[in-house]
Amino acid sequence: MRVITANLNGIRSAARKGFFDWFKDQDADFVCVQELKAQQCDMTPEHLAPHGYTGYFQHAVKKGYSGAGVYARHEPDEVVVGFGTQEFDDEGRYVELRYGKLSLISVYVPSGSSGEERQTAKFRFMDAFMPHLSGLVAEGREVLLCGDVNIAHREIDIRNWKGNLKNSGFLPEERAWLTRLFDEVGYVDVHRRLDPRPEQYTWWSNRGQAYAKNVGWRIDYHLATPKIAETAHTVAVFKDIKFSDHAPLTIDYRFPVR
């Protein structure tokens, strides 16, 4: 099972930069996408069903904002759009495909970088989302959650960690939330399990020469329940073509879709 996650920072922009041409050659079972910045009426046939895949989406009520989706080559048993919190369901942040006991999820956690109001909203999201993730485990589901979590977990996951200790995305409360998800709820950071090296970033600021100098953050994840995580065997961050300010993260698993 090959799974890719990619924050597109606008699906139309990413398409113009060749994202769907690249997609065609990846032989993925699932491609999770975030930050569509498009409504359903804006989506072209290429956006909706590229190369024989079917896309499942949650669009934000606000035009040109947020949005998440999953492209699948396997028809799901059930599609869950939103996780039951109206504030964030209206922002288009969650799509879950179910195959038997498997839940394949694309998530776009809010960013708090624009100011205190959005940081407070991010904390509300985290407070609502943790019980949801715990509940999926309690139901006996095997979960693979992919997406832009907007949190760098450890110092190794961000180039300039000392300068970002008080900034959204690397706040102690945010990092502790991920630690609790791992240590208490039992999810696994699959990328880190496979590749413990530093500088494995997935996002770079558009300011200055951040991308050229690899001054980045690792904020895009595959988070899995242990049974799925232990089957992971190959990971890659694709940086040859810059589709957005994020790089696609691909992980291969020896785990059946059904």
C-alpha positions as CSV (number, residue, x, y, z in Angstrom):
1,M,0.0,0.0,0.0
2,R,1.6,3.3,-1.1
3,V,0.2,6.4,0.5
4,I,1.2,10.0,-0.4
5,T,0.3,13.2,1.5
6,A,0.7,16.6,0.0
7,N,-0.3,20.1,1.0
8,L,-1.0,21.7,-2.3
9,N,-1.4,25.4,-1.2
10,G,-4.0,25.7,-3.9
11,I,-5.0,22.7,-6.1
12,R,-5.2,24.9,-9.2
13,S,-1.7,26.3,-8.6
14,A,-0.3,22.9,-7.9
15,A,-1.9,21.5,-11.1
16,R,-0.3,24.3,-13.2
17,K,3.1,23.3,-11.7
18,G,2.7,19.7,-12.8
19,F,1.3,18.0,-9.7
20,F,-1.1,15.7,-11.6
21,D,1.6,14.8,-14.2
22,W,3.8,13.7,-11.3
23,F,0.9,12.0,-9.6
24,K,0.3,9.8,-12.6
25,D,3.7,8.1,-12.3
26,Q,3.6,7.4,-8.5
27,D,1.5,4.2,-8.5
28,A,-0.1,5.2,-5.2
29,D,-3.1,3.6,-3.6
30,F,-4.0,6.8,-1.9
31,V,-3.0,10.5,-2.3
32,C,-4.1,12.7,0.6
33,V,-4.2,16.4,-0.2
34,Q,-4.8,19.5,1.9
35,E,-5.3,23.2,1.4
36,L,-7.3,22.9,-1.8
37,K,-8.3,26.6,-1.8
38,A,-11.2,25.6,-4.1
39,Q,-14.9,24.9,-4.1
40,Q,-16.5,21.9,-5.8
41,C,-17.5,24.1,-8.7
42,D,-13.9,25.2,-9.2
43,M,-12.7,21.6,-9.6
44,T,-11.9,20.4,-13.1
45,P,-12.2,16.7,-14.2
46,E,-8.5,16.4,-13.7
47,H,-8.9,17.6,-10.1
48,L,-11.9,15.4,-9.4
49,A,-10.8,12.1,-10.9
50,P,-7.2,12.1,-12.2
51,H,-5.8,9.1,-14.0
52,G,-8.6,6.7,-12.9
53,Y,-8.6,7.6,-9.2
54,T,-11.7,8.9,-7.4
55,G,-11.4,12.0,-5.3
56,Y,-13.3,12.5,-2.1
57,F,-13.3,16.0,-0.6
58,Q,-14.4,18.4,2.1
59,H,-14.4,22.0,0.9
60,A,-14.4,25.0,3.2
61,V,-17.5,27.1,3.3
62,K,-15.3,30.2,2.9
63,K,-14.2,30.5,-0.7
64,G,-10.5,30.0,-1.6
65,Y,-9.7,28.6,1.8
66,S,-8.5,25.4,3.3
67,G,-10.1,22.1,2.1
68,A,-8.9,18.5,2.3
69,G,-9.3,15.3,0.2
70,V,-8.2,11.8,-0.6
71,Y,-7.7,10.3,-4.1
72,A,-8.2,6.6,-4.0
73,R,-7.9,3.8,-6.5
74,H,-10.0,1.5,-4.3
75,E,-13.7,2.1,-3.7
76,P,-14.3,2.6,0.1
77,D,-16.9,0.9,2.1
78,E,-17.8,4.3,3.7
79,V,-16.8,7.9,3.4
80,V,-16.7,10.2,6.4
81,V,-16.5,13.9,5.7
82,G,-15.8,16.0,8.8
83,F,-15.2,14.7,12.3
84,G,-18.2,16.2,14.0
85,T,-17.0,19.6,15.1
86,Q,-19.0,22.2,13.2
87,E,-16.5,25.0,13.4
88,F,-13.8,23.0,11.8
89,D,-16.0,20.9,9.5
90,D,-17.0,24.3,8.0
91,E,-13.3,24.9,7.3
92,G,-12.9,21.7,5.3
93,R,-10.2,19.8,7.3
94,Y,-11.1,16.1,7.4
95,V,-11.9,13.3,5.0
96,E,-11.9,9.6,6.1
97,L,-12.2,6.6,3.8
98,R,-13.1,3.3,5.5
99,Y,-12.2,-0.2,4.3
100,G,-13.3,-2.8,6.8
101,K,-11.4,-1.9,9.9
102,L,-9.0,0.5,8.1
103,S,-9.5,4.2,8.3
104,L,-7.4,6.3,5.8
105,I,-7.6,9.9,6.8
106,S,-6.5,13.2,5.2
107,V,-6.4,16.0,7.8
108,Y,-5.4,19.7,7.7
109,V,-4.8,21.0,11.1
110,P,-5.2,24.8,11.4
111,S,-2.2,27.1,11.4
112,G,-2.0,29.6,14.2
113,S,0.7,31.7,12.6
114,S,-1.5,34.6,11.5
115,G,-2.2,35.7,15.1
116,E,-3.7,35.0,18.5
117,E,-7.2,34.4,17.2
118,R,-6.1,31.6,14.9
119,Q,-3.8,30.1,17.5
120,T,-6.7,29.9,19.9
121,A,-8.7,28.2,17.2
122,K,-5.9,25.8,16.6
123,F,-5.9,24.9,20.3
124,R,-9.7,24.3,20.1
125,F,-9.1,22.0,17.1
126,M,-6.5,20.1,19.0
127,D,-8.8,19.8,22.1
128,A,-11.6,18.4,19.9
129,F,-9.5,16.2,17.7
130,M,-7.6,14.2,20.3
131,P,-10.8,12.5,21.7
132,H,-11.8,11.8,18.1
133,L,-8.5,10.0,17.4
134,S,-8.7,8.2,20.7
135,G,-12.2,7.1,19.9
136,L,-11.2,5.5,16.6
137,V,-8.6,3.4,18.4
138,A,-11.2,2.5,21.1
139,E,-13.5,1.3,18.3
140,G,-10.8,-1.1,17.2
141,R,-10.0,0.7,14.0
142,E,-6.6,0.6,12.3
143,V,-5.9,4.2,11.4
144,L,-3.5,5.9,9.0
145,L,-3.8,9.7,9.4
146,C,-2.0,11.7,6.8
147,G,-1.7,15.4,6.4
148,D,-0.4,18.8,7.4
149,V,-0.4,18.8,11.2
150,N,1.2,22.3,11.4
151,I,3.4,21.2,14.3
152,A,7.1,20.3,14.3
153,H,7.5,17.8,17.1
154,R,11.1,17.9,18.2
155,E,14.2,20.0,17.7
156,I,15.4,17.7,15.0
157,D,12.2,18.6,13.0
158,I,13.0,22.3,12.5
159,R,16.1,24.0,11.4
160,N,15.9,27.1,13.5
161,W,14.3,25.6,16.7
162,K,15.8,28.1,19.1
163,G,14.3,31.0,17.2
164,N,10.8,29.4,17.0
165,L,10.2,28.3,20.6
166,K,7.5,31.0,21.0
167,N,6.1,30.7,17.5
168,S,3.0,28.8,16.3
169,G,4.0,25.3,15.1
170,F,6.7,24.8,17.7
171,L,5.0,25.9,20.9
172,P,5.4,23.7,24.0
173,E,1.7,23.0,24.1
174,E,1.6,21.9,20.5
175,R,4.6,19.7,20.8
176,A,3.2,18.2,24.0
177,W,-0.1,17.4,22.2
178,L,1.8,15.3,19.7
179,T,3.8,13.6,22.4
180,R,0.5,12.7,24.1
181,L,-0.9,11.3,20.9
182,F,2.2,9.1,20.6
183,D,2.8,8.1,24.2
184,E,-0.7,7.9,25.6
185,V,-3.0,7.2,22.6
186,G,-0.5,5.0,20.8
187,Y,-0.1,6.5,17.4
188,V,3.3,6.2,15.6
189,D,5.2,8.9,13.7
190,V,5.9,6.6,10.8
191,H,8.4,8.9,8.9
192,R,10.5,9.2,12.0
193,R,10.4,5.5,12.7
194,L,11.8,4.8,9.2
195,D,14.2,7.8,9.0
196,P,15.8,9.3,12.1
197,R,18.1,11.7,10.2
198,P,17.9,15.4,10.7
199,E,16.8,17.9,8.1
200,Q,14.0,15.8,6.7
201,Y,11.7,18.8,6.2
202,T,8.5,19.0,4.4
203,W,7.7,22.8,4.5
204,W,9.7,25.9,3.8
205,S,8.8,29.5,4.1
206,N,8.5,31.5,0.9
207,R,10.6,34.3,2.6
208,G,14.2,34.7,1.7
209,Q,16.2,31.6,0.6
210,A,14.5,29.2,3.0
211,Y,14.0,26.5,0.3
212,A,17.4,26.9,-1.3
213,K,19.1,26.8,2.1
214,N,16.8,24.0,3.4
215,V,15.7,26.1,6.4
216,G,12.6,24.1,6.9
217,W,10.1,22.4,9.2
218,R,8.8,18.8,9.2
219,I,5.0,19.4,9.7
220,D,3.5,16.9,7.3
221,Y,3.0,13.4,8.7
222,H,1.9,9.8,8.4
223,L,0.5,9.0,11.9
224,A,-0.5,5.3,12.2
225,T,-1.8,2.8,14.7
226,P,1.0,0.3,15.6
227,K,-0.2,-2.6,13.5
228,I,0.0,-0.4,10.3
229,A,3.2,1.4,11.4
230,E,5.1,-1.8,11.8
231,T,4.5,-2.7,8.1
232,A,6.0,0.5,6.8
233,H,9.2,0.0,4.9
234,T,10.1,2.9,2.6
235,V,9.8,6.7,3.0
236,A,10.6,9.5,0.6
237,V,10.2,13.3,0.6
238,F,9.9,14.5,-3.0
239,K,11.7,17.8,-3.6
240,D,12.7,17.6,-7.3
241,I,9.7,19.7,-8.3
242,K,8.2,22.4,-6.1
243,F,4.5,22.1,-6.4
244,S,3.8,24.2,-3.4
245,D,5.6,25.4,-0.2
246,H,5.2,21.8,1.0
247,A,6.9,18.6,-0.4
248,P,4.9,15.4,-0.9
249,L,5.7,12.6,1.6
250,T,5.4,9.1,0.4
251,I,5.5,5.9,2.5
252,D,5.0,2.3,1.5
253,Y,3.3,-0.2,3.7
254,R,2.9,-4.0,3.7
255,F,-0.7,-3.6,4.9
256,P,-3.7,-4.7,3.0
257,V,-6.4,-2.2,2.1
258,R,-9.0,-4.8,2.9
